[in-house]
Amino acid sequence: MVTPFLPDGGVDYDGAARLATHLVDERRHDGLVVSGTTGESPTTSDEEKQRLLHAVIEAVGDRAVIVAGAGTNHTEHSLNLARQAEAAGAHGLLVVTPYYNKPPQEGLVRHFTAVADATGLPTMLYDIPGRAGVPIENDTLLQLAEHPRIVAVKDAKGDLFGASRVMAATDLVWYSGDDNLNLPWLSVGAAGFVSVVGHVVGVELHEMIDAYRAGEHGRALDIHRRLLPVVTAIMTRTQGAIAVKAALNLLGLPGGGPLRAPLVEAPPEFAARLREDLTIGGVKVPEAAIPEVAR
């Protein structure tokens, strides 16, 4: 989930509660990740993360799983965020591979194990070598799967064969972390998606999962193909938080306001093309909607 900001740069906690309610009640989200990368977590303080988590849990915590982003490139800081999230009432943790440091695999094992040991919450590992600089190798995943609270993986590595081997050998639950690979991940055993485009097509993604699980693979493929313009627009032309906030602006939904530096708002020409792609993908964009970035 994106983190809404006010014009003065502060976190819009009321807007976060409204967006969370919309995503759960209108977009069929079974859960929300708060303070993940799409939530601009590198630029929010620990206090802001805690207040944001409280706001979302109060709004929808009785009917959706709330997962708190607790991963940083500093193990002790990650432990503090994990404990803070547990105290706030989060249902689980998302812990990204420590970024920039490029630790060896043994460093990853120690980092993830320490965070998982810090609370009683189930933990989802976030494997995204394109941003972290290092992958979580398959042998490392097999080792980490032995921890009773490391239960899931958000995969943005895209190695379907390697992940298939890990899934076959462990009880780890897999989630697509690449919206362009959502359907392929289902085909090799993933349980669902930790999605960015779900902000605007959550219902359709839920229908894709339902169709695939019901054996209606042709219908799932139809949905996948229908959403290609939406995924292309949001996931391939600029940074994801920039694009999805521009989309929320077009749809007149909360959460589409400013971003925090070093991220910047999408330019008007991006918003114009985004409107076209969303419309082609079946998203109903109000004619009167004028993106904030174009005003």
N, C-alpha and C positions, 0 to 999 in steps of 0.2 A: 504494500500500500504506500502511495506517495504520502509525504508529510506536507500538509497545507501550511503556507506561511501568510502572514499579514503583510500589508504594504510597507509597514515599518520594519519588516524583517523578523518579527517574532513569530513563534509557532501559533497557528490558529487551532487551538484545542477544540473549540466548538465546531469548526469546519471538519476536523478530523473525526469527531463523533458523527457528524452528518454523513460524511463520506463512508465511514465504516457501516453505518446503518443502510445506506444505499447499496453498498456492495453485497452485504449479507441478505437483505430483504428483497432487493430488486434484481441483483445480478447472480444470485444463487451461489455465492461463495460459502464453502463449508468452513473456511478458516481465513485468517488474515495474518500476514507477516508485518509486524510493526518495527520500524527502524531497521529495515534492510537497506541494501544499496539504493533501491528505487526510492526509498524514504529519505535519501540524502543523509544517511547516518554519519558519514565522516564529518559533517558540518553541524551536527546538533550536539549539545552538551549532555552530560549524564543526567542532569536535572531535567532537561527538556525531554529526554527519552523516557524518564520515569513518569512525568506528567502526561506525556502522550499515551503511554501504555495504560495509565489509569483511565484516561478519557475513553479510549477504545474499549477497554474491558467493561467499563460502566455502560457503554452504549450497546454492545453486542456480545459481551462475554458469556451471557447465558444461553446463546444459541449459535455460537461459532467458536472454533478453536483459535486462540490467540497465541501466536508464536512471536517471541521477542528476539530481534537481532541482537546478539551479544558478542559477535566476533570482532576482534581488532588484531593489529599486528603486535600487540603487547599482551602477553599471557596474563599478567596480574590485572591489567585493566579489564580483560575479558572476564576474569573471575568475578570482579566487582560488578560488572554489568549483569552477569548471570544471577548473582545473588540478589541484586536489585530487582531484576525481572521476577524472580520467584516471590520476593516479598510483595511485589505489586499485584500478584495473582495471575501471572502468565501461565499458560498451559504447557508451553514448551519453548525450546531455544533453537535458534538458527545460528550456527557458528561457522563463519567463513574461514577458509584457509588464510593464515597470516600473510598479508600482502606486503610487497616491496622487500621484506627481509630475505625472501627466498630460502627458508630453512630446509635442511635435509629432512628425509622422511622420518627419522627418529625424532627430530624436533617437532614434526607434525603430530606424531603419536603422543609425545609428552604434553603438547599444547592441548589437543582435543581431550585427552584423558583428564587433564587437570580441570578443564571447564566442566566436563561431565561429572567429575567427582565433587564439584563445588555445590551442586544442588541436587534435589530429588527429581528434577524435571527431565522428561525425555528430550533428547538432543538430535537435531538434524544437522549433518555436516553439509557444507556448501562448497562444492568442488568446482572452481572456476579459474583454471590456469591462465586464461587470457588476461585476467586482472590481477590475480595473485602472483603470477610469475612461476609457480610450481604446481603440478597436479598432485592430487592424492593418489598415489599409485595403488594398483589393485591389491598387491600384497599388504599394503598399509590398511586398506579398507577391510580386508579379511581379518587383520589383527584388531582393528578398532571395533569390528562387529562383535567381538567377544565381550565388550563392555555392556553391562545390562541397561544403561541409559542412552547409549548411542544406537538409535533405532531407525534412522532414515538418512537419505542422501538427496540433496538438491543438486542435480547434475547439469552443469553447464560446460562439460568437457566434450560431450558428444561421442564418446566411445561406446557405442551400443553393444558391440561384441564383448568388450572387456567388462562392462557393467552386467551383461547377461551372465557371465561366469561368476561374478561376485554374488548376484542375486540367487543363482542356483546353489551356491555354497553357504549362504547365510540367510538370516531372517531380516536383513535390512530392507526397508521399504523405500522404493525409488520414486522420485518426482522429477519430471522434466523441468529444467531451469532454462531451456531454450524454447521460446514459443514456436520457432520454425520447425522444431522436432517433436512437437507434442504428440501427434499421431504415431510416428515411428516409435516413440518411447512406450506408448501403450502396447504396441505389438510385441515388445520384448519383456513385458511384465511390469511396467511402471504403474503406480497406483493413481497418479494424477499429476497436476501441474502446479508449480509455484510460478505464477504468470504475471507478466506486466500488461499484456493486452487484455487480460481479464477485467481490467478497469472498465472497458467499454464493451466487451463481448463475453462476459462471464457466463451468461445464460447459454450461449452457443457452445462454449467449451464444456460446460456441464452436460449438454446434450450429446456432445461428441463422446464423452466418457460413457454416458448411459448407453448410447448406441453400440459402442464397441463391446461393452460388457454383455449386452444382450445378443451379441452375435450378428448385429446389423452393421457389418463392416463396410458395406457399400454406402450406407447412410453416413457413417463416421467419415468416410473419405470425401463425400460430398461436402460435409461441413468444413473439413480441412481445406478443401480447394476454395470454397466460398470465402474463407477467412484470409486467404493468401494476400489480398491487397491490404488488409488491416495489419497483418503481421509485417509486411514489407514496409508500410508507412511508419509504424511505431518502432520497429526493431532494427531497421537497416540504414536509416538516413541520418540519424543523429543519436545522441545519448538517450537512453530509454526514459529517464525521468523527464527530460526536456520534452520529448515527443508525447508522452502520455499526459503531461500537464496541459500541453497544447490541445490534445484531444478532449480532455475534460472541460477546457475553456469552450471549445466548439459546441459541446453538448450542454453547456450551462450547468455543469455539476460542480459541487464543492471539490476543492483540491487542485484546481487549475490555475492558481495564482502564481506569485513569483517563486523563483528558485534562489538558493543561496550560492554566492560565489564560491568556487570558480565556475559553477554552472550558470548559464544565461538563458533567457527566454527565447523561444523559437521565433525567427523573423516572420513577418507577414507572408512572404512567399512560401515558406514551409507550411504555414497554417492553411493557405489556399490549396496547396496540393494535398495536404492531409484531409481536407474536407472531401475532395474528389475520391480519394482512396477509401475513406470510411464509407462513403455513399455506395461505391462499387461493391464493397464488402457487405452491404446490407444494413449498415448502421444508419439509423434515421437521425440526421443532423438537422436541427431546427434552422429554418431559413433565416430567422432573425438573429441567430447566434453570431456574435462578432467576437472573435478571440481577443482576450485582454492584450496580447502582444501586439495587436494591430491598432489599438486605440491610441 
